[in-house]
Amino acid sequence: MLTYVARRVLVSVPTVLGVATVIFIMVRLLPGDPARVMAGLLATEEDVARIRHQLGLDQPLLLQYLGFMGRLLRGDLGTSTRTGDPVLHEILVRLPYTAELALVATTIAVVVGVAAGILAATRRNTWIDLFVSGGAVFGLSMPVYWLGLMLIILFAIQLHALPAAGSDDPLGFVLPSITLALFSIALVARQSRSAMLEVLGQDYVRTARAKGAAPRTVLLKHALRNALLPVITAIGLQFGALLGGAVLTETVFSWPGIGRLLVDSIFSRDYPVVQGIVFLLAVAFILVNLVVDLLYAYVDPRIRYS
């Protein structure tokens, strides 16, 4: 198992370096001059040139890239051009809010999605199956920003039951977490239903039933565990996507996470913060995929020997 873990970690290193390179290039393609944005519209060309020199933007692109990668290897993500604070500090202040929101949304998606998928698979071609399948299509098709606005109008403005924005009140988690979780619930439910239907038709499940095993034992021990691999994939990918996909949700609900920080940084042309956030989100996604691979090996020991 340790050999398998070490091999998966080593494979992730080139991916991280490649992601850093792509991020550096993409950020440089953003329109606008960050030096001009910082200096202001009334600043002279001398002031703009001085700020550009301080940011290192007057250097050749290759030197900027080497400096970026060198600082990255030292754990230095640079300094925010908007606030003057270290980028890592800016991100760490906002990261807990996004992580909490993603964890709550993922928990809702796992509990509701897996339960709905199992229920639909065991009640195939009934009204329950049709309801779950229809709800999954609805959830996959619903734009996040529109759903968030509708929930605010209904529960915050009309019913005055839940806060519309902010994170000070524990009830403030309800609307953004539901908004963020709906797509994941639909995806996990469909994946769970499909995997369970495939497993329930296998010979070993029919054998367990023929031996007189309890329905709960057949469902949870024999069927569900063997159907977990595709479900784990969906859950893992959705958790990584929720970290990055929280941008719209945090903007709609004024949530003080890194998604909202990313939007503010893009508008202010804060290159270092944009680079740092996108890089850390990419690393988080890679780590989630690594955890998913390790869960594969735990659920099905044959994987690490292949």
C-alpha positions in Angstrom: 0.0 0.0 0.0 2.9 2.4 0.8 4.4 1.7 -2.6 1.1 2.5 -4.2 0.7 5.8 -2.3 4.3 6.8 -3.1 3.7 6.1 -6.8 0.5 8.2 -6.9 2.2 11.1 -5.1 5.1 11.1 -7.6 2.8 11.1 -10.5 1.1 14.2 -9.0 4.2 16.3 -8.9 4.6 16.9 -12.7 0.9 17.7 -12.8 1.3 20.4 -10.2 4.2 21.9 -12.1 2.2 21.8 -15.3 -0.7 23.5 -13.6 1.5 26.3 -12.3 2.9 26.9 -15.8 -0.6 27.1 -17.4 -1.8 29.5 -14.6 1.2 31.8 -15.2 0.5 32.0 -18.9 -3.3 32.4 -18.6 -3.1 35.2 -16.0 -0.7 37.1 -18.3 -3.3 36.9 -21.0 -5.9 38.8 -18.9 -6.7 42.1 -20.5 -5.7 45.3 -18.7 -2.6 46.7 -17.1 -2.4 46.0 -13.3 0.1 48.8 -12.9 -2.3 51.3 -14.5 -5.1 50.0 -12.3 -3.0 50.4 -9.1 -1.7 53.8 -10.1 -5.1 55.2 -11.1 -6.4 56.9 -14.2 -4.8 60.2 -13.3 -1.3 58.8 -12.7 1.5 59.8 -15.0 3.4 57.4 -17.2 6.4 57.7 -14.8 4.2 56.5 -11.9 2.9 53.6 -13.9 6.4 52.6 -15.1 7.6 52.7 -11.4 4.8 50.5 -10.3 5.3 48.1 -13.2 9.0 47.9 -12.2 8.0 47.1 -8.6 5.8 44.3 -9.8 8.4 42.9 -12.1 6.2 43.3 -15.1 8.9 45.2 -17.1 11.0 42.0 -17.1 11.0 39.5 -20.0 8.3 36.9 -19.7 10.9 34.1 -19.2 12.4 35.9 -16.2 9.0 36.5 -14.8 8.2 32.8 -15.1 11.4 31.7 -13.5 10.9 34.1 -10.6 7.3 32.8 -10.2 8.3 29.2 -10.1 11.3 29.9 -7.8 9.0 31.7 -5.3 6.4 28.9 -5.7 9.0 26.2 -4.7 9.8 28.2 -1.6 6.1 28.5 -0.7 5.9 32.2 -1.5 2.9 33.1 -3.6 3.9 36.7 -3.8 2.3 39.9 -2.4 -1.1 41.3 -3.2 -0.9 44.4 -5.4 -4.3 45.6 -4.0 -3.7 45.3 -0.2 0.1 44.8 0.1 -0.4 41.7 2.2 1.2 38.3 1.4 -1.0 36.3 -0.9 -0.8 33.2 1.3 -2.2 35.2 4.2 -5.0 36.6 2.1 -6.0 33.1 1.0 -5.7 31.5 4.4 -8.0 34.1 5.9 -10.7 33.3 3.4 -10.1 29.5 2.9 -11.9 28.3 6.0 -15.2 29.9 4.8 -15.0 28.1 1.4 -13.9 24.8 3.0 -16.7 24.8 5.5 -19.3 25.6 2.7 -17.8 22.9 0.5 -17.8 20.3 3.3 -21.4 21.1 4.3 -22.5 20.9 0.6 -20.6 17.7 0.0 -22.1 16.1 3.1 -25.6 17.0 2.0 -24.9 15.7 -1.5 -23.5 12.4 -0.2 -26.3 11.7 2.2 -29.2 12.8 0.0 -27.7 11.7 -3.3 -26.7 8.1 -2.3 -29.9 7.6 -0.4 -32.0 8.8 -3.4 -29.9 6.6 -5.8 -30.4 3.5 -3.7 -34.1 4.2 -3.3 -34.5 4.6 -7.0 -32.5 1.5 -7.9 -34.5 -0.7 -5.5 -37.8 0.8 -6.7 -37.0 0.7 -10.4 -39.7 1.8 -12.9 -42.0 3.0 -10.0 -43.1 6.6 -9.3 -40.2 6.9 -6.8 -37.7 6.1 -9.5 -39.3 8.5 -11.9 -39.4 11.2 -9.2 -35.7 10.8 -8.4 -34.7 10.6 -12.0 -36.7 13.7 -12.9 -35.3 15.6 -9.9 -31.8 14.6 -10.9 -32.3 16.1 -14.4 -33.8 19.2 -12.8 -30.7 19.6 -10.5 -28.2 19.1 -13.3 -30.0 21.7 -15.5 -30.5 24.4 -12.9 -28.0 27.4 -13.1 -26.4 28.0 -9.7 -26.8 31.7 -9.7 -30.5 31.6 -10.7 -31.2 29.0 -7.9 -29.4 31.2 -5.4 -31.4 34.3 -6.3 -34.7 32.3 -6.2 -33.9 30.9 -2.7 -33.0 34.4 -1.5 -36.3 35.8 -2.8 -38.4 33.0 -1.3 -36.8 32.3 2.1 -35.1 35.7 2.9 -37.4 38.3 1.3 -40.8 36.7 1.2 -40.8 34.4 4.2 -38.0 36.2 6.3 -37.0 32.7 7.5 -33.3 32.7 6.6 -30.6 35.3 6.1 -29.8 36.3 2.5 -26.1 36.9 2.9 -23.2 36.7 5.3 -21.6 34.1 7.5 -22.1 35.5 11.0 -25.4 33.6 11.6 -25.2 29.7 11.6 -28.4 29.8 9.6 -26.4 31.6 6.9 -25.0 28.2 5.8 -28.5 26.9 4.8 -29.1 28.8 1.5 -25.6 28.8 0.1 -25.0 25.1 1.0 -28.2 24.0 -0.6 -27.5 26.1 -3.7 -24.0 24.6 -4.0 -25.1 21.1 -3.2 -28.0 20.7 -5.6 -25.9 19.9 -8.7 -23.9 17.4 -6.7 -27.0 15.8 -5.3 -28.3 15.2 -8.8 -25.0 13.8 -10.1 -24.4 11.5 -7.1 -28.0 10.3 -7.2 -27.8 9.3 -10.9 -24.4 7.7 -10.4 -25.6 5.7 -7.4 -28.7 4.6 -9.2 -26.8 3.4 -12.2 -24.1 1.6 -10.2 -26.7 -0.1 -7.9 -28.8 -1.3 -10.8 -25.7 -2.9 -12.4 -24.6 -4.6 -9.2 -28.1 -5.8 -8.2 -28.2 -7.9 -11.3 -24.9 -9.7 -10.6 -24.8 -13.4 -9.7 -23.4 -13.0 -6.2 -26.3 -10.8 -5.2 -28.8 -13.4 -6.4 -26.7 -16.0 -4.6 -26.9 -14.0 -1.3 -30.6 -13.7 -1.6 -31.0 -17.4 -2.4 -29.0 -18.3 0.7 -31.6 -16.4 2.8 -29.5 -13.3 3.7 -31.5 -10.4 5.1 -32.5 -7.8 2.5 -30.6 -5.1 4.4 -27.5 -7.3 4.4 -27.8 -7.9 0.7 -28.3 -4.3 -0.1 -25.6 -2.7 2.1 -22.9 -5.4 2.4 -23.1 -7.2 -1.0 -24.5 -4.5 -3.4 -23.6 -1.1 -2.0 -19.9 -1.8 -1.3 -19.3 -3.1 -4.8 -21.1 -0.2 -6.3 -19.0 2.4 -4.4 -16.2 2.9 -6.9 -18.1 5.0 -9.4 -19.9 6.8 -6.6 -16.6 7.6 -4.9 -15.4 9.1 -8.2 -18.4 11.3 -8.5 -18.2 12.5 -4.9 -14.5 13.2 -5.0 -14.7 15.1 -8.3 -17.6 17.1 -7.0 -15.8 18.1 -3.8 -13.0 19.4 -5.9 -15.4 21.2 -8.2 -17.3 22.7 -5.2 -14.1 24.4 -4.0 -13.7 26.1 -7.4 -17.4 26.3 -8.2 -18.2 28.3 -5.1 -17.3 31.5 -7.0 -20.9 32.1 -8.2 -22.5 31.0 -4.9 -20.2 33.1 -2.8 -20.8 36.1 -5.1 -24.6 35.7 -4.9 -24.7 35.3 -1.1 -21.8 37.7 -0.3 -19.9 34.8 1.3 -16.4 35.8 2.4 -14.6 32.9 0.8 -11.8 32.5 -1.7 -14.3 32.5 -4.6 -15.4 36.0 -3.9 -11.7 37.0 -3.3 -10.9 35.6 -6.7 -13.6 37.7 -8.4 -12.5 40.9 -6.6 -8.8 40.2 -7.6 -9.7 39.7 -11.2 -11.6 43.0 -11.4 -8.6 44.8 -9.7 -6.0 43.0 -11.9 -4.3 41.6 -8.8 -2.1 39.1 -10.6 -0.4 37.5 -7.6 -3.7 36.8 -5.8 -5.4 35.4 -8.9 -2.3 33.1 -9.5 -2.2 32.0 -5.9 -6.0 31.2 -5.6 -6.1 29.3 -8.9 -2.9 27.4 -8.1 -4.1 26.3 -4.6 -7.5 25.3 -6.0 -5.8 23.2 -8.7 -3.6 21.6 -6.0 -6.7 20.9 -3.9 -8.3 19.2 -6.9 -5.2 17.1 -7.4 -5.1 16.1 -3.7 -8.8 15.1 -3.9 -8.1 12.9 -6.9 -5.2 11.3 -4.9 -7.5 10.6 -2.0 -10.1 9.1 -4.4 -7.4 6.8 -5.8 -6.4 5.7 -2.2 -10.1 5.1 -1.4 -10.3 2.9 -4.5 -7.4 0.8 -3.1 -9.1 0.6 0.3 -12.5 -0.4 -1.1 -11.1 -2.8 -3.7 -7.6 -4.2 -2.7 -7.1 -5.6 -6.2 -6.4 -2.1 -7.5 -3.1 -1.6 -5.8 -1.8 -4.9 -7.1 -2.6 -4.2 -10.7 
